[in-house]
């Protein structure tokens, strides 16, 4: 994989050192806005990338780039990904994939027509603890309640209250608690149980954006509640409760650092089946293999998961809009 990265923000700075540890990945270039080009050049020098540019055409036309990682603000994902696919590049895109289901489906169509890889970078689907939960769900008996809480007071919230609107709180840029934090909860629940029967989102709205909210997903025989908040904080924890026991995720649903299994009448058993690497390591190991082996079946499986998440996200946004009208 000859990889170029789009963006110079926190997520790109976080993933760069991880990518240097993975066999099969060559870092080729980085794209920034003209305002951030000096940061891009500094990162390129630090991680030995040959190309640092603010002109996307330089990336798209480079023979030293076959894959593009999109780590830019949410509202830019679709346009950047579409241009990359049309230029014949594979795409790895940060969550949320796009702002609408229609945008997502357009990207999928292009990727399928050109037999290119299109993958969503969503950490929890590739972690050992996620697979442990999926393999041990049957021990819980009949599932009754799933509750995920990812509430983290944003460092930008005080500025937001003063009227300084960062992308994370800008509704026109895909900001808000649903797409920023609750999206990890949605990926977890959908990854384990598929698409729910109904979706309802109850947000706390400020300046037109959901600063926190409760997402209710009804699966018929059990109910799932996903809480995401940027305007308040609480213990970050998730639980899956059945009539024979429960599983707790002790920490955020994007890292899933520790698991606790408690069967009725027994003492809780804590464990961690994640690798010792950074949370983004596992997903990029898989992405490198999929692209190297041209594993279209794996691509399609991952895309189907992303499609279900985008469907839930779209229903949540529709629900939010209807509640505002009422």
C-alpha positions in Angstrom: 0.0 0.0 0.0 1.4 3.4 -1.1 -0.5 5.7 1.1 -1.2 9.4 1.0 -3.0 11.1 4.0 -5.4 14.0 3.7 -5.4 16.4 6.6 -3.0 17.6 9.3 -5.4 17.5 12.3 -5.3 15.4 15.4 -6.4 12.1 13.8 -3.7 12.3 11.1 -1.0 13.1 13.7 -2.2 10.2 15.8 -2.2 7.6 13.0 1.2 8.5 11.4 3.5 6.8 13.9 1.2 3.7 13.9 1.4 3.4 10.1 5.2 3.4 10.2 5.0 0.2 12.3 2.9 -1.8 9.8 4.6 -4.0 7.2 3.4 -3.3 3.7 2.5 0.3 4.1 4.7 3.0 2.5 3.9 6.6 3.4 4.0 8.6 0.2 2.4 12.0 0.7 0.2 14.4 2.7 -2.3 17.0 1.7 -3.2 20.1 3.7 -5.0 23.4 3.2 -2.7 26.2 2.1 -3.0 27.7 5.7 -1.6 24.4 7.2 1.1 23.6 4.6 3.9 24.3 7.0 2.5 21.7 9.4 2.2 19.3 6.4 5.9 19.9 5.6 6.9 19.3 9.2 5.0 16.0 9.3 6.4 15.0 5.9 9.9 15.6 7.2 9.3 13.8 10.5 7.8 10.7 8.8 9.8 10.7 5.6 7.0 11.4 3.2 8.3 12.6 -0.2 5.3 14.8 -1.0 3.6 17.6 1.1 1.2 19.7 -0.9 -2.0 21.8 -0.7 -3.0 20.8 -4.3 -5.1 17.6 -4.3 -4.1 17.0 -8.0 -0.5 16.4 -6.9 -1.8 13.4 -4.8 -4.3 12.2 -7.3 -1.7 12.2 -10.2 1.2 10.7 -8.2 2.3 7.2 -9.4 3.7 6.8 -5.9 0.2 6.8 -4.4 -2.3 4.0 -4.7 -4.4 4.5 -1.6 -5.7 7.7 0.0 -6.6 8.0 3.7 -9.2 10.7 4.4 -8.8 12.3 7.9 -10.4 15.7 7.1 -13.6 17.2 8.6 -16.7 15.2 8.1 -18.4 17.3 5.4 -15.3 16.9 3.1 -15.3 13.1 3.1 -17.6 12.5 0.2 -15.9 14.9 -2.3 -12.4 13.8 -1.4 -13.3 10.1 -1.7 -15.2 10.5 -5.0 -12.2 12.3 -6.6 -9.9 9.7 -5.3 -12.0 6.8 -6.7 -12.4 8.5 -10.0 -8.6 8.9 -10.2 -8.2 5.1 -9.6 -7.1 5.3 -6.0 -8.2 3.0 -3.2 -9.9 4.9 -0.3 -9.8 4.5 3.5 -12.1 7.1 5.0 -12.6 8.1 8.6 -15.9 7.9 10.3 -18.6 9.0 9.6 -18.2 7.8 6.1 -20.3 10.5 4.6 -23.1 12.9 5.7 -25.9 11.0 3.8 -26.7 7.5 2.8 -27.0 8.7 -0.9 -23.4 10.0 -0.8 -22.2 6.7 0.6 -24.1 4.7 -2.1 -22.6 6.8 -4.8 -19.1 6.1 -3.6 -19.9 2.4 -3.4 -21.1 2.3 -7.0 -17.9 3.9 -8.3 -15.7 1.6 -6.2 -17.6 -1.5 -7.5 -17.5 -0.3 -11.1 -13.7 0.3 -10.9 -13.0 -2.6 -8.6 -11.3 -0.4 -6.1 -11.2 -0.7 -2.3 -13.4 1.6 -0.3 -13.1 1.1 3.5 -14.3 2.9 6.6 -11.7 3.4 9.3 -13.7 2.4 12.4 -11.5 1.0 15.1 -13.9 -1.1 17.2 -14.8 -3.5 14.5 -11.2 -4.8 14.4 -10.4 -5.0 18.1 -9.9 -8.3 19.9 -12.4 -7.3 22.6 -15.1 -6.7 20.0 -14.6 -10.2 18.7 -14.7 -11.6 22.2 -18.1 -10.0 22.8 -19.5 -11.4 19.6 -18.2 -14.9 20.4 -19.6 -14.8 24.0 -23.0 -13.2 23.5 -24.7 -16.6 23.7 -23.6 -16.9 27.4 -25.9 -14.0 28.3 -29.0 -15.9 27.3 -31.8 -13.8 26.0 -30.6 -10.3 25.5 -32.8 -7.6 27.1 -30.9 -4.3 27.3 -27.9 -2.7 25.6 -26.6 0.6 26.9 -23.6 2.5 25.6 -22.5 5.8 27.1 -19.7 7.8 25.5 -19.9 11.2 27.2 -16.9 13.4 27.1 -16.9 17.1 27.9 -15.4 18.7 24.8 -12.4 21.1 25.1 -14.2 23.2 22.5 -17.5 23.4 24.2 -16.8 26.5 26.3 -15.7 28.4 23.2 -18.8 27.1 21.5 -21.0 28.6 24.2 -19.2 32.0 23.6 -20.1 31.8 19.9 -16.8 30.4 18.5 -17.9 27.5 16.3 -15.3 24.8 15.6 -16.0 22.1 13.0 -16.9 19.6 15.7 -19.9 21.9 16.7 -20.8 23.1 13.2 -23.9 21.4 11.8 -23.1 22.4 8.3 -19.8 20.6 8.6 -21.3 17.4 10.0 -20.5 18.3 13.6 -22.4 17.2 16.7 -22.4 14.4 19.3 -24.2 11.9 17.0 -21.5 11.8 14.4 -18.5 12.5 16.6 -19.0 10.2 19.7 -22.2 8.3 19.4 -21.2 7.0 16.0 -18.8 4.6 17.8 -21.7 3.3 19.8 -23.7 2.8 16.7 -20.9 0.9 15.0 -20.6 -1.3 18.1 -24.3 -2.1 18.3 -24.8 -2.6 14.5 -21.6 -4.7 14.3 -23.0 -7.0 16.9 -26.7 -7.1 16.0 -27.3 -5.6 12.6 -29.9 -3.1 11.6 -32.6 -2.3 14.3 -36.3 -2.3 13.6 -36.8 1.4 14.6 -34.5 4.3 15.4 -35.3 7.4 17.4 -32.9 10.2 18.3 -33.5 12.6 21.2 -30.9 15.4 21.1 -30.1 18.3 23.2 -29.8 21.1 20.7 -27.8 24.3 21.0 -27.2 26.7 18.1 -28.6 24.2 15.7 -26.3 21.3 16.6 -26.8 18.3 18.9 -24.3 18.8 21.8 -25.6 15.6 23.3 -28.3 13.1 22.7 -29.9 9.7 23.3 -30.3 7.2 20.4 -32.9 4.5 20.9 -32.7 1.4 18.7 -35.4 -1.1 19.0 -34.5 -4.7 18.0 -37.9 -6.2 19.0 -36.8 -8.7 21.6 -34.3 -6.2 23.2 -33.7 -2.5 23.2 -30.4 -0.6 22.7 -29.7 2.9 24.0 -26.7 4.8 22.8 -25.7 8.0 24.6 -23.2 10.5 23.2 -22.4 13.8 24.8 -19.9 16.7 24.2 -21.6 19.1 26.7 -21.3 16.9 29.8 -19.4 13.9 31.1 -19.9 10.7 33.0 -18.3 7.3 33.4 -17.7 6.0 29.9 -19.1 2.5 30.0 -21.3 0.1 28.0 -23.3 -2.9 29.1 -25.1 -5.8 27.4 -27.6 -7.4 29.7 -29.3 -10.8 29.2 -31.3 -13.1 31.5 -28.2 -15.2 32.2 -25.6 -12.5 32.7 -24.0 -9.3 31.3 -20.9 -8.0 29.6 -19.5 -4.6 30.4 -17.1 -2.6 28.2 -15.0 -0.6 30.7 -14.1 2.5 28.7 -15.0 4.1 25.3 -16.5 2.1 22.5 -13.7 3.2 20.1 -10.9 1.6 22.2 -12.8 -1.0 24.3 -9.8 -1.3 26.7 -11.3 -3.9 29.0 -14.1 -6.4 29.1 -16.0 -7.7 32.1 -18.2 -10.9 31.9 -20.6 -11.5 34.7 -22.8 -14.6 34.7 -25.7 -14.8 37.1 -24.4 -15.8 40.6 -20.8 -15.7 39.6 -17.9 -13.2 40.1 -17.1 -10.8 37.3 -14.2 -11.9 35.1 -12.2 -9.1 33.6 -10.0 -9.5 30.6 -8.5 -7.7 27.6 -8.1 -9.6 24.3 -6.9 -6.5 22.4 -3.4 -6.4 21.1 -1.0 -4.2 22.9 -0.8 -1.8 20.0 -2.6 1.5 19.5 -6.3 1.2 18.8 -5.8 2.1 15.1 -3.2 -0.5 14.5 -5.5 -3.5 14.0 -7.7 -1.9 11.4 -4.8 -0.8 9.2 -3.2 -4.2 9.4 -6.5 -5.6 7.9 -6.7 -2.7 5.4 -3.2 -3.4 4.1 -4.1 -7.1 3.6 -7.4 -6.4 1.9 -5.8 -4.0 -0.6 -2.7 -6.2 -1.2 -4.8 -9.3 -1.8 -7.5 -7.4 -3.7 -10.0 -9.1 -1.4 -13.3 -7.8 -2.8 -15.3 -10.1 -0.6 -13.8 -8.5 2.6 -14.4 -5.1 1.1 -18.1 -5.9 0.4 -18.6 -7.3 3.9 -17.1 -4.1 5.4 -19.2 -1.9 3.1 -22.4 -3.7 4.1 -21.6 -3.0 7.8 -21.0 0.7 6.9 -24.2 0.8 4.9 -26.2 -0.4 7.9 -24.5 2.2 10.1 -25.3 4.9 7.6 -28.9 3.8 7.5 -29.2 4.1 11.2 -27.5 7.5 11.1 -29.8 8.8 8.5 -32.9 7.6 10.4 -31.5 9.3 13.5 -31.1 12.6 11.6 -34.6 12.2 10.2 -36.0 11.6 13.7 -34.2 14.6 15.0 -35.6 16.8 12.2 -39.2 15.6 12.8 -38.8 16.2 16.6 -37.7 19.8 15.8 -40.7 20.4 13.6 -43.1 19.1 16.3 
